[in-house]
């Protein structure tokens, strides 16, 4: 189930509200941080690499200035791992309030939430539909998509 808020900044790349407490997107721009604060986001989790050409260079500082907590979990697009997923799960548990999770295209994020949703008991079909709003790793033409197809196929230990 996807909730919708009239104030959501839906023009942020691949913005998606998963629930009252969780929003996701692709890359953020400088002006997006204040917009996230305005909708009540208390913590941002960034799964993108800091050296990506579209990464917001001073994101941690901008979040701090807006009163938003920040966690950076750099997930290499060619090598998502169980250690990244464990760090993501820990960050989600520690966030303690409305959280926004992003990467560059919402591909990393949607795959991580697919795994999290399955682990939390969501029906696979529903979890997959949420991920497929952004991409389908098994059929995507990106050369690193097979790593993500394997990642989402990996069962939780």
N, CA and C atoms as an extended XYZ file, in Angstrom:
471
Properties=species:S:1:pos:R:3:atomname:S:1:resname:S:1:resid:I:1 pbc="F F F"
N         0.843       -1.172        0.000 N   UNK     1
C         0.000        0.000        0.000 CA  UNK     1
C         0.894        1.242        0.000 C   UNK     1
N         0.573        2.190       -0.825 N   UNK     2
C         1.334        3.422       -0.913 CA  UNK     2
C         0.442        4.573       -0.465 C   UNK     2
N         0.907        5.321        0.507 N   UNK     3
C         0.185        6.495        0.974 CA  UNK     3
C         0.570        7.682        0.103 C   UNK     3
N        -0.256        8.704        0.111 N   UNK     4
C         0.033        9.916       -0.656 CA  UNK     4
C        -0.218       11.106        0.248 C   UNK     4
N         0.643       12.094        0.165 N   UNK     5
C         0.469       13.330        0.903 CA  UNK     5
C         0.438       14.477       -0.096 C   UNK     5
N        -0.479       15.390        0.113 N   UNK     6
C        -0.627       16.520       -0.815 CA  UNK     6
C         0.627       17.384       -0.875 C   UNK     6
N         1.437       17.361        0.168 N   UNK     7
C         2.632       18.212        0.212 CA  UNK     7
C         3.893       17.513       -0.274 C   UNK     7
N         3.791       16.267       -0.692 N   UNK     8
C         4.979       15.531       -1.125 CA  UNK     8
C         5.656       16.209       -2.316 C   UNK     8
N         6.975       16.300       -2.277 N   UNK     9
C         7.732       16.891       -3.394 CA  UNK     9
C         7.912       15.860       -4.518 C   UNK     9
N         6.841       15.580       -5.224 N   UNK    10
C         6.842       14.502       -6.209 CA  UNK    10
C         7.701       14.785       -7.435 C   UNK    10
N         8.206       16.005       -7.561 N   UNK    11
C         9.097       16.300       -8.679 CA  UNK    11
C        10.548       15.911       -8.380 C   UNK    11
N        10.837       15.456       -7.160 N   UNK    12
C        12.152       14.876       -6.885 CA  UNK    12
C        12.227       13.589       -7.702 C   UNK    12
N        13.379       13.342       -8.318 N   UNK    13
C        13.526       12.180       -9.200 CA  UNK    13
C        13.052       10.890       -8.508 C   UNK    13
N        12.113       10.213       -9.150 N   UNK    14
C        11.610        8.902       -8.722 CA  UNK    14
C        11.079        8.916       -7.286 C   UNK    14
N        10.485       10.032       -6.868 N   UNK    15
C         9.929       10.132       -5.522 CA  UNK    15
C         8.823        9.103       -5.342 C   UNK    15
N         8.815        8.472       -4.168 N   UNK    16
C         7.824        7.442       -3.878 CA  UNK    16
C         7.566        7.438       -2.374 C   UNK    16
N         6.318        7.597       -1.985 N   UNK    17
C         5.951        7.490       -0.572 CA  UNK    17
C         5.499        6.054       -0.338 C   UNK    17
N         6.230        5.350        0.523 N   UNK    18
C         5.877        3.973        0.853 CA  UNK    18
C         4.872        3.903        1.992 C   UNK    18
N         4.944        4.863        2.903 N   UNK    19
C         4.034        4.899        4.050 CA  UNK    19
C         4.073        6.298        4.649 C   UNK    19
N         3.330        6.480        5.724 N   UNK    20
C         3.329        7.778        6.407 CA  UNK    20
C         4.733        8.136        6.886 C   UNK    20
N         5.531        7.132        7.242 N   UNK    21
C         6.847        7.342        7.829 CA  UNK    21
C         8.022        7.165        6.868 C   UNK    21
N         7.781        6.671        5.647 N   UNK    22
C         8.891        6.340        4.744 CA  UNK    22
C         8.650        6.894        3.348 C   UNK    22
N         9.625        7.683        2.870 N   UNK    23
C         9.632        8.132        1.481 CA  UNK    23
C        10.961        7.725        0.863 C   UNK    23
N        10.968        7.606       -0.456 N   UNK    24
C        12.185        7.224       -1.178 CA  UNK    24
C        12.295        8.071       -2.439 C   UNK    24
N        13.507        8.064       -3.011 N   UNK    25
C        13.688        8.771       -4.277 CA  UNK    25
C        15.031        8.423       -4.883 C   UNK    25
N        15.238        9.016       -6.047 N   UNK    26
C        16.548        9.024       -6.666 CA  UNK    26
C        17.332       10.188       -6.085 C   UNK    26
N        18.270       10.728       -6.856 N   UNK    27
C        19.187       11.745       -6.353 CA  UNK    27
C        18.458       12.990       -5.856 C   UNK    27
N        19.078       13.585       -4.849 N   UNK    28
C        18.557       14.828       -4.292 CA  UNK    28
C        19.369       15.997       -4.816 C   UNK    28
N        18.705       17.117       -4.946 N   UNK    29
C        19.365       18.372       -5.284 CA  UNK    29
C        19.382       19.239       -4.026 C   UNK    29
N        20.184       20.263       -4.022 N   UNK    30
C        20.384       21.086       -2.829 CA  UNK    30
C        19.060       21.582       -2.234 C   UNK    30
N        18.155       22.054       -3.065 N   UNK    31
C        16.900       22.612       -2.548 CA  UNK    31
C        15.940       21.548       -2.018 C   UNK    31
N        16.210       20.278       -2.275 N   UNK    32
C        15.306       19.208       -1.831 CA  UNK    32
C        15.388       18.959       -0.326 C   UNK    32
N        16.506       19.257        0.296 N   UNK    33
C        16.663       18.976        1.720 CA  UNK    33
C        15.627       19.749        2.537 C   UNK    33
N        15.473       21.040        2.279 N   UNK    34
C        14.469       21.830        3.000 CA  UNK    34
C        13.059       21.348        2.692 C   UNK    34
N        12.843       20.865        1.494 N   UNK    35
C        11.524       20.345        1.125 CA  UNK    35
C        11.218       19.056        1.893 C   UNK    35
N        12.236       18.233        2.096 N   UNK    36
C        12.033       17.024        2.897 CA  UNK    36
C        11.753       17.395        4.352 C   UNK    36
N        12.476       18.365        4.868 N   UNK    37
C        12.224       18.829        6.236 CA  UNK    37
C        10.786       19.339        6.368 C   UNK    37
N        10.306       20.016        5.343 N   UNK    38
C         8.956       20.581        5.383 CA  UNK    38
C         7.864       19.517        5.441 C   UNK    38
N         8.146       18.321        4.942 N   UNK    39
C         7.136       17.251        5.036 CA  UNK    39
C         7.380       16.359        6.255 C   UNK    39
N         8.317       16.769        7.112 N   UNK    40
C         8.511       16.082        8.378 CA  UNK    40
C         9.589       15.018        8.410 C   UNK    40
N        10.390       14.922        7.357 N   UNK    41
C        11.467       13.929        7.359 CA  UNK    41
C        12.451       14.262        8.480 C   UNK    41
N        12.755       13.256        9.302 N   UNK    42
C        13.671       13.440       10.424 CA  UNK    42
C        15.042       12.843       10.158 C   UNK    42
N        15.121       11.937        9.172 N   UNK    43
C        16.389       11.267        8.897 CA  UNK    43
C        16.462       10.922        7.412 C   UNK    43
N        17.632       11.100        6.822 N   UNK    44
C        17.894       10.726        5.430 CA  UNK    44
C        18.931        9.614        5.424 C   UNK    44
N        18.652        8.570        4.649 N   UNK    45
C        19.610        7.495        4.417 CA  UNK    45
C        19.966        7.526        2.938 C   UNK    45
N        21.252        7.673        2.650 N   UNK    46
C        21.746        7.786        1.281 CA  UNK    46
C        22.509        6.510        0.921 C   UNK    46
N        22.046        5.797       -0.105 N   UNK    47
C        22.704        4.565       -0.540 CA  UNK    47
C        23.620        4.775       -1.746 C   UNK    47
N        23.716        5.985       -2.251 N   UNK    48
C        24.549        6.260       -3.428 CA  UNK    48
C        26.008        6.451       -3.030 C   UNK    48
N        26.880        6.311       -4.010 N   UNK    49
C        28.297        6.580       -3.785 CA  UNK    49
C        28.537        8.084       -3.793 C   UNK    49
N        29.398        8.549       -2.918 N   UNK    50
C        29.676        9.981       -2.800 CA  UNK    50
C        30.325       10.553       -4.051 C   UNK    50
N        31.027        9.703       -4.820 N   UNK    51
C        31.718       10.216       -6.006 CA  UNK    51
C        30.894       10.108       -7.292 C   UNK    51
N        29.613        9.750       -7.175 N   UNK    52
C        28.762        9.711       -8.366 CA  UNK    52
C        28.590       11.149       -8.877 C   UNK    52
N        28.623       11.342      -10.196 N   UNK    53
C        28.510       12.704      -10.744 CA  UNK    53
C        27.237       13.449      -10.317 C   UNK    53
N        26.181       12.716       -9.982 N   UNK    54
C        24.935       13.368       -9.568 CA  UNK    54
C        24.744       13.413       -8.054 C   UNK    54
N        25.733       12.958       -7.303 N   UNK    55
C        25.627       12.992       -5.842 CA  UNK    55
C        25.674       14.431       -5.344 C   UNK    55
N        24.929       14.695       -4.287 N   UNK    56
C        24.930       16.011       -3.649 CA  UNK    56
C        26.135       16.056       -2.712 C   UNK    56
N        27.144       16.821       -3.095 N   UNK    57
C        28.446       16.792       -2.424 CA  UNK    57
C        28.385       17.105       -0.930 C   UNK    57
N        27.581       18.048       -0.534 N   UNK    58
C        27.532       18.462        0.875 CA  UNK    58
C        26.216       18.041        1.531 C   UNK    58
N        25.740       16.872        1.168 N   UNK    59
C        24.435       16.413        1.655 CA  UNK    59
C        24.372       16.301        3.174 C   UNK    59
N        25.380       15.721        3.796 N   UNK    60
C        25.364       15.558        5.259 CA  UNK    60
C        25.260       16.922        5.953 C   UNK    60
N        26.019       17.895        5.473 N   UNK    61
C        26.003       19.231        6.061 CA  UNK    61
C        24.651       19.908        5.853 C   UNK    61
N        24.096       19.750        4.661 N   UNK    62
C        22.784       20.344        4.378 CA  UNK    62
C        21.704       19.730        5.261 C   UNK    62
N        21.769       18.413        5.439 N   UNK    63
C        20.795       17.751        6.317 CA  UNK    63
C        20.939       18.267        7.745 C   UNK    63
N        22.164       18.356        8.234 N   UNK    64
C        22.398       18.849        9.597 CA  UNK    64
C        21.846       20.261        9.765 C   UNK    64
N        22.073       21.116        8.774 N   UNK    65
C        21.584       22.500        8.839 CA  UNK    65
C        20.064       22.563        8.879 C   UNK    65
N        19.408       21.563        8.281 N   UNK    66
C        17.944       21.514        8.263 CA  UNK    66
C        17.382       20.741        9.459 C   UNK    66
N        18.267       20.264       10.336 N   UNK    67
C        17.806       19.517       11.501 CA  UNK    67
C        17.432       18.078       11.196 C   UNK    67
N        17.982       17.533       10.114 N   UNK    68
C        17.684       16.168        9.681 CA  UNK    68
C        18.911       15.297        9.947 C   UNK    68
N        18.694       14.139       10.571 N   UNK    69
C        19.776       13.186       10.756 CA  UNK    69
C        20.180       12.604        9.409 C   UNK    69
N        21.389       12.060        9.341 N   UNK    70
C        21.899       11.588        8.058 CA  UNK    70
C        22.760       10.355        8.247 C   UNK    70
N        22.509        9.350        7.412 N   UNK    71
C        23.325        8.152        7.374 CA  UNK    71
C        23.704        7.875        5.928 C   UNK    71
N        24.993        7.669        5.682 N   UNK    72
C        25.453        7.342        4.337 CA  UNK    72
C        25.937        5.898        4.326 C   UNK    72
N        25.320        5.096        3.482 N   UNK    73
C        25.710        3.700        3.288 CA  UNK    73
C        26.047        3.560        1.808 C   UNK    73
N        27.306        3.771        1.423 N   UNK    74
C        27.660        3.721        0.000 CA  UNK    74
C        27.589        2.286       -0.531 C   UNK    74
N        26.660        2.069       -1.450 N   UNK    75
C        26.452        0.743       -2.036 CA  UNK    75
C        26.953        0.781       -3.477 C   UNK    75
N        28.055        0.090       -3.785 N   UNK    76
C        28.542        0.069       -5.170 CA  UNK    76
C        27.474       -0.555       -6.077 C   UNK    76
N        27.190        0.116       -7.170 N   UNK    77
C        26.103       -0.375       -8.017 CA  UNK    77
C        26.418       -1.733       -8.637 C   UNK    77
N        27.692       -2.059       -8.756 N   UNK    78
C        28.054       -3.351       -9.343 CA  UNK    78
C        28.223       -4.450       -8.303 C   UNK    78
N        28.043       -4.123       -7.013 N   UNK    79
C        28.298       -5.135       -5.986 CA  UNK    79
C        27.492       -4.912       -4.707 C   UNK    79
N        26.157       -4.963       -4.791 N   UNK    80
C        25.380       -4.846       -3.557 CA  UNK    80
C        25.632       -6.074       -2.689 C   UNK    80
N        25.776       -5.867       -1.395 N   UNK    81
C        26.098       -6.990       -0.528 CA  UNK    81
C        25.203       -7.095        0.691 C   UNK    81
N        25.289       -8.226        1.318 N   UNK    82
C        24.524       -8.467        2.546 CA  UNK    82
C        24.961       -7.512        3.653 C   UNK    82
N        26.230       -7.112        3.664 N   UNK    83
C        26.691       -6.152        4.657 CA  UNK    83
C        26.016       -4.796        4.459 C   UNK    83
N        25.784       -4.414        3.200 N   UNK    84
C        25.074       -3.163        2.918 CA  UNK    84
C        23.623       -3.263        3.402 C   UNK    84
N        23.009       -4.404        3.142 N   UNK    85
C        21.618       -4.600        3.570 CA  UNK    85
C        21.519       -4.576        5.093 C   UNK    85
N        22.457       -5.196        5.781 N   UNK    86
C        22.448       -5.188        7.245 CA  UNK    86
C        22.610       -3.763        7.777 C   UNK    86
N        23.493       -2.987        7.166 N   UNK    87
C        23.675       -1.592        7.577 CA  UNK    87
C        22.404       -0.783        7.318 C   UNK    87
N        21.758       -1.047        6.185 N   UNK    88
C        20.491       -0.381        5.858 CA  UNK    88
C        19.427       -0.722        6.893 C   UNK    88
N        19.283       -2.001        7.215 N   UNK    89
C        18.287       -2.407        8.211 CA  UNK    89
C        18.563       -1.735        9.556 C   UNK    89
N        19.828       -1.692        9.956 N   UNK    90
C        20.195       -1.051       11.218 CA  UNK    90
C        19.871        0.445       11.184 C   UNK    90
N        20.159        1.091       10.068 N   UNK    91
C        19.867        2.525        9.933 CA  UNK    91
C        18.368        2.790        9.968 C   UNK    91
N        17.607        1.922        9.337 N   UNK    92
C        16.141        2.075        9.359 CA  UNK    92
C        15.616        1.948       10.790 C   UNK    92
N        16.137        0.991       11.517 N   UNK    93
C        15.694        0.786       12.900 CA  UNK    93
C        16.107        1.958       13.783 C   UNK    93
N        17.264        2.535       13.537 N   UNK    94
C        17.781        3.623       14.362 CA  UNK    94
C        17.215        4.990       13.989 C   UNK    94
N        16.599        5.102       12.825 N   UNK    95
C        16.159        6.413       12.316 CA  UNK    95
C        15.226        7.130       13.290 C   UNK    95
N        14.337        6.407       13.918 N   UNK    96
C        13.506        6.982       14.957 CA  UNK    96
C        12.515        8.042       14.528 C   UNK    96
N        12.089        8.050       13.317 N   UNK    97
C        11.109        9.025       12.874 CA  UNK    97
C        10.941        8.946       11.387 C   UNK    97
N        10.189        9.837       10.816 N   UNK    98
C        10.017        9.792        9.365 CA  UNK    98
C        11.372        9.792        8.658 C   UNK    98
N        11.543        8.864        7.738 N   UNK    99
C        12.828        8.671        7.072 CA  UNK    99
C        12.656        8.766        5.561 C   UNK    99
N        13.667        9.334        4.921 N   UNK   100
C        13.727        9.385        3.460 CA  UNK   100
C        14.974        8.628        3.037 C   UNK   100
N        14.797        7.644        2.156 N   UNK   101
C        15.922        6.841        1.678 CA  UNK   101
C        16.088        7.117        0.190 C   UNK   101
N        17.317        7.391       -0.232 N   UNK   102
C        17.520        7.696       -1.640 CA  UNK   102
C        18.842        7.133       -2.130 C   UNK   102
N        18.962        7.107       -3.452 N   UNK   103
C        20.217        6.798       -4.138 CA  UNK   103
C        20.270        7.761       -5.321 C   UNK   103
N        20.513        7.272       -6.519 N   UNK   104
C        20.547        8.151       -7.682 CA  UNK   104
C        19.274        8.010       -8.518 C   UNK   104
N        18.828        6.763       -8.736 N   UNK   105
C        17.649        6.503       -9.576 CA  UNK   105
C        16.491        5.845       -8.816 C   UNK   105
N        16.660        5.565       -7.544 N   UNK   106
C        15.742        4.790       -6.707 CA  UNK   106
C        15.802        3.304       -7.085 C   UNK   106
N        16.872        2.870       -7.699 N   UNK   107
C        17.045        1.457       -8.024 CA  UNK   107
C        17.624        0.705       -6.831 C   UNK   107
N        18.720        1.197       -6.261 N   UNK   108
C        19.279        0.562       -5.068 CA  UNK   108
C        18.213        0.500       -3.975 C   UNK   108
N        17.598        1.653       -3.737 N   UNK   109
C        16.627        1.784       -2.653 CA  UNK   109
C        15.456        0.820       -2.838 C   UNK   109
N        14.897        0.767       -4.034 N   UNK   110
C        13.731       -0.098       -4.241 CA  UNK   110
C        14.099       -1.568       -4.083 C   UNK   110
N        15.310       -1.957       -4.471 N   UNK   111
C        15.751       -3.339       -4.281 CA  UNK   111
C        15.957       -3.636       -2.793 C   UNK   111
N        16.523       -2.687       -2.058 N   UNK   112
C        16.706       -2.885       -0.621 CA  UNK   112
C        15.353       -2.999        0.074 C   UNK   112
N        14.403       -2.153       -0.301 N   UNK   113
C        13.076       -2.254        0.311 CA  UNK   113
C        12.360       -3.534       -0.106 C   UNK   113
N        12.600       -4.016       -1.308 N   UNK   114
C        12.038       -5.311       -1.706 CA  UNK   114
C        12.478       -6.375       -0.697 C   UNK   114
N        13.783       -6.442       -0.450 N   UNK   115
C        14.299       -7.431        0.506 CA  UNK   115
C        13.735       -7.187        1.914 C   UNK   115
N        13.690       -5.940        2.341 N   UNK   116
C        13.176       -5.612        3.688 CA  UNK   116
C        11.705       -5.977        3.813 C   UNK   116
N        10.931       -5.640        2.797 N   UNK   117
C         9.503       -5.947        2.844 CA  UNK   117
C         9.252       -7.450        2.934 C   UNK   117
N         9.988       -8.216        2.147 N   UNK   118
C         9.844       -9.680        2.191 CA  UNK   118
C        10.182      -10.179        3.598 C   UNK   118
N        11.276       -9.693        4.168 N   UNK   119
C        11.700      -10.115        5.509 CA  UNK   119
C        10.664       -9.746        6.569 C   UNK   119
N         9.927       -8.670        6.322 N   UNK   120
C         8.911       -8.229        7.274 CA  UNK   120
C         7.557       -8.906        7.046 C   UNK   120
N         7.513       -9.813        6.059 N   UNK   121
C         6.288      -10.584        5.853 CA  UNK   121
C         5.357      -10.080        4.769 C   UNK   121
N         5.770       -9.059        4.027 N   UNK   122
C         4.932       -8.587        2.924 CA  UNK   122
C         4.883       -9.661        1.841 C   UNK   122
N         3.751       -9.799        1.204 N   UNK   123
C         3.628      -10.742        0.093 CA  UNK   123
C         4.626      -10.371       -0.995 C   UNK   123
N         5.265      -11.374       -1.572 N   UNK   124
C         6.288      -11.127       -2.595 CA  UNK   124
C         5.720      -10.314       -3.742 C   UNK   124
N         4.517      -10.603       -4.155 N   UNK   125
C         3.910       -9.889       -5.283 CA  UNK   125
C         3.772       -8.394       -4.980 C   UNK   125
N         3.373       -8.074       -3.764 N   UNK   126
C         3.225       -6.673       -3.379 CA  UNK   126
C         4.588       -5.984       -3.291 C   UNK   126
N         5.564       -6.668       -2.692 N   UNK   127
C         6.915       -6.109       -2.588 CA  UNK   127
C         7.514       -5.888       -3.970 C   UNK   127
N         7.304       -6.843       -4.859 N   UNK   128
C         7.832       -6.721       -6.217 CA  UNK   128
C         7.165       -5.571       -6.955 C   UNK   128
N         5.876       -5.390       -6.793 N   UNK   129
C         5.173       -4.295       -7.474 CA  UNK   129
C         5.726       -2.943       -7.045 C   UNK   129
N         6.063       -2.800       -5.755 N   UNK   130
C         6.651       -1.544       -5.291 CA  UNK   130
C         8.013       -1.312       -5.938 C   UNK   130
N         8.834       -2.365       -6.005 N   UNK   131
C        10.152       -2.238       -6.637 CA  UNK   131
C        10.004       -1.929       -8.127 C   UNK   131
N         9.080       -2.594       -8.774 N   UNK   132
C         8.939       -2.451      -10.225 CA  UNK   132
C         8.359       -1.106      -10.648 C   UNK   132
N         7.931       -0.287       -9.708 N   UNK   133
C         7.580        1.096      -10.059 CA  UNK   133
C         8.825        1.818      -10.566 C   UNK   133
N        10.002        1.300      -10.188 N   UNK   134
C        11.264        1.963      -10.527 CA  UNK   134
C        12.119        1.163      -11.497 C   UNK   134
N        12.136       -0.158      -11.336 N   UNK   135
C        12.935       -0.973      -12.256 CA  UNK   135
C        12.696       -2.448      -12.009 C   UNK   135
N        13.125       -3.252      -12.989 N   UNK   136
C        13.069       -4.713      -12.898 CA  UNK   136
C        14.496       -5.210      -13.142 C   UNK   136
N        15.219       -5.542      -12.082 N   UNK   137
C        16.627       -5.923      -12.257 CA  UNK   137
C        16.841       -7.086      -13.234 C   UNK   137
N        15.922       -8.028      -13.260 N   UNK   138
C        16.099       -9.202      -14.116 CA  UNK   138
C        16.067       -8.885      -15.604 C   UNK   138
N        15.426       -7.792      -15.981 N   UNK   139
C        15.298       -7.467      -17.408 CA  UNK   139
C        15.897       -6.112      -17.783 C   UNK   139
N        16.473       -5.413      -16.815 N   UNK   140
C        17.045       -4.101      -17.085 CA  UNK   140
C        18.313       -4.245      -17.926 C   UNK   140
N        18.548       -3.306      -18.825 N   UNK   141
C        19.706       -3.377      -19.723 CA  UNK   141
C        21.001       -2.856      -19.102 C   UNK   141
N        20.938       -2.296      -17.904 N   UNK   142
C        22.157       -1.826      -17.256 CA  UNK   142
C        23.120       -3.000      -17.079 C   UNK   142
N        24.404       -2.828      -17.381 N   UNK   143
C        25.348       -3.951      -17.277 CA  UNK   143
C        25.492       -4.516      -15.861 C   UNK   143
N        25.099       -3.756      -14.842 N   UNK   144
C        25.198       -4.239      -13.466 CA  UNK   144
C        23.885       -4.810      -12.941 C   UNK   144
N        22.846       -4.788      -13.749 N   UNK   145
C        21.548       -5.310      -13.312 CA  UNK   145
C        21.616       -6.770      -12.861 C   UNK   145
N        22.421       -7.642      -13.491 N   UNK   146
C        22.479       -9.029      -12.998 CA  UNK   146
C        22.919       -9.144      -11.534 C   UNK   146
N        23.782       -8.259      -11.083 N   UNK   147
C        24.181       -8.283       -9.671 CA  UNK   147
C        22.981       -7.997       -8.778 C   UNK   147
N        22.107       -7.118       -9.243 N   UNK   148
C        20.909       -6.779       -8.475 CA  UNK   148
C        19.861       -7.876       -8.563 C   UNK   148
N        19.769       -8.522       -9.716 N   UNK   149
C        18.848       -9.663       -9.836 CA  UNK   149
C        19.254      -10.749       -8.849 C   UNK   149
N        20.555      -10.996       -8.736 N   UNK   150
C        21.043      -11.991       -7.774 CA  UNK   150
C        20.793      -11.519       -6.341 C   UNK   150
N        20.977      -10.229       -6.099 N   UNK   151
C        20.769       -9.677       -4.758 CA  UNK   151
C        19.327       -9.854       -4.301 C   UNK   151
N        18.374       -9.541       -5.158 N   UNK   152
C        16.981       -9.660       -4.740 CA  UNK   152
C        16.520      -11.113       -4.664 C   UNK   152
N        17.231      -12.010       -5.353 N   UNK   153
C        16.877      -13.434       -5.307 CA  UNK   153
C        17.433      -14.113       -4.058 C   UNK   153
N        18.395      -13.480       -3.410 N   UNK   154
C        19.075      -14.087       -2.260 CA  UNK   154
C        18.122      -14.118       -1.058 C   UNK   154
N        17.886      -15.278       -0.498 N   UNK   155
C        16.999      -15.344        0.673 CA  UNK   155
C        17.680      -14.776        1.920 C   UNK   155
N        16.873      -14.266        2.804 N   UNK   156
C        17.384      -13.784        4.093 CA  UNK   156
C        17.905      -14.963        4.893 C   UNK   156
N        19.017      -14.766        5.599 N   UNK   157
C        19.538      -15.803        6.471 CA  UNK   157
C        18.757      -15.831        7.758 C   UNK   157
